[in-house]
Amino acid sequence: MLWSADRPVREVESEFAREVQVRSQRMQQMQEQVQVAVVNIAITSLCPLPAGEVLYALESDAVSGVFQFDPVRDRENRWFHNAHY
């Protein structure tokens, strides 16, 4: 959830997290499993930046990374991600 003094509270969905979910679902479909893939992705760190931007880390069992969200452009920028970090 993102809040600033001059804007209403809104939910922000990570594009990276969505891509991880989609890849996981495709892999399970390729393995002919009927069960829906659910990948738990956690925000492990969060830091406000100037101009209302947010720096955060996401972590899953398979991959993690550091991201910056720009609420004015409604855009997530991937700084770093790795499957072994």
C-alpha positions in Angstrom: 0.0 0.0 0.0 1.4 3.4 -0.9 0.4 6.6 0.9 1.5 10.2 0.6 0.2 13.4 2.1 -1.2 14.7 -1.2 -2.6 11.4 -2.6 -5.1 8.8 -1.4 -3.8 5.4 -0.3 -3.5 2.9 -3.1 -2.3 -0.6 -3.7 0.8 -1.1 -5.9 1.4 -4.4 -7.6 5.0 -5.3 -8.4 5.6 -6.2 -12.1 8.5 -8.4 -11.1 6.4 -10.3 -8.6 3.7 -10.8 -11.2 6.3 -12.1 -13.7 7.6 -14.6 -11.1 4.0 -15.8 -10.5 3.3 -16.2 -14.3 6.6 -18.1 -14.9 5.8 -20.4 -12.0 2.3 -21.1 -13.3 3.7 -21.8 -16.8 6.3 -24.3 -15.4 3.5 -26.1 -13.5 1.3 -26.3 -16.6 4.2 -27.7 -18.6 4.6 -30.4 -16.0 0.8 -31.1 -16.5 -0.1 -30.4 -13.0 -3.7 -29.2 -12.4 -2.9 -27.4 -9.2 -2.6 -23.6 -9.4 0.9 -22.3 -8.7 1.2 -19.9 -5.7 4.5 -18.2 -5.1 4.9 -16.4 -1.8 6.7 -13.1 -2.4 7.6 -11.0 0.6 8.7 -7.4 0.9 11.7 -7.8 3.2 12.9 -4.1 3.2 11.3 -0.8 2.6 12.7 2.7 2.4 11.1 6.0 1.3 13.1 8.1 -1.2 12.9 11.8 -2.1 9.9 12.9 -4.3 7.7 10.1 -2.9 9.5 7.2 -4.5 10.0 4.0 -2.6 13.0 1.6 -2.5 12.2 -2.0 -1.5 13.4 -5.6 -1.6 11.3 -8.6 -2.6 12.1 -12.2 -1.8 10.7 -15.5 -2.9 12.0 -19.1 -2.6 13.3 -18.8 -6.2 14.5 -15.3 -6.7 14.9 -11.9 -4.9 15.7 -8.4 -5.9 15.9 -4.7 -5.1 13.4 -2.3 -6.8 12.4 1.4 -6.9 8.8 2.5 -7.4 8.0 5.9 -8.9 4.3 6.7 -8.0 4.2 9.7 -10.5 5.0 7.4 -13.4 3.4 4.4 -11.8 6.5 2.4 -12.7 8.6 -0.2 -11.0 12.4 -0.1 -11.8 14.4 -3.2 -11.1 17.8 -2.3 -9.7 19.0 -5.9 -9.1 17.7 -9.4 -9.0 19.3 -12.8 -8.7 18.2 -16.4 -8.1 21.1 -17.0 -5.7 20.9 -14.0 -3.5 
